[in-house]
Amino acid sequence: MKRTKSIPVSIKFKAALDLIKGEKTLVELSRESGVHPNTLLKWKQTLLEKGAELFEPPNKERIPEAHS
């Protein structure tokens, strides 16, 4: 069975941010980071979905957003 490698969060963040910047292609970033392009796309999606949480006050209770 193939074991997945553990990649530090800081590397995931940087790779996702670089992908969002668009200065390098998905393939270039995939080769540099040594992960599959789909993995980079997942990291990017996670960053876009949860990035705003970084700016929430630490003691703020989470209120679910209303969906239309």
N, C-alpha and C positions, 0 to 999 in steps of 0.2 A: 504494500500500500504506500502511495506517495504521501510524504509528510509536507504540509505547507510550511513555508518559512515565515518566521516572525519578523515583521518589518516595523521599525520604530514609528510611532505616531508622527514624529517630526518629519520623517521622510515622506510619509503618506501625504501630510499636509502640503509640503513643498511641491511634490509632484502634482497634486490636484490643483494647486494654485498656479503652477507653471502651465498646466493644461488650459486653465481658464484664461490666462494671459494671452495665449495663442502665439507666443514667440517661437515655439517649436511644435512640430507635428506630434500626433499621438504615437506614431511609430518611433520617432526619435526619443521621446520621453520613456516609452516602453523599454527600449533598448538600454537607455541610461540607468533606469531604475531596476531593470531585470525582472519586470513583471509583465503579465499579459495585458494587452491593450484594454480588454474588457474590465480588468481589475482597476486600471486607471480611471476608466469611465465611471465605475462604481464609487471610487474615492471622490471624484469630481461631483457626482450627484449628491453624495453625503455632505460634502462641504457646502454646496449650494442650499441644501435643505436645512442643515443644522448650524450653519455659520452664524446666523443672527443670534443664536443662543449665547455666543461668546460675549455679547454686549449686554446681557441681562444682569441685573443686580444679583449678587450671590444668594441673598435671602428671600428673593421674590418668589412667591408661590406661583406655580405654573397654572395659567388659565387656558384651557383649550380654546383654540380659535374656532369661530363659527364658520361653517362651510355652507355656501349657498346652494 
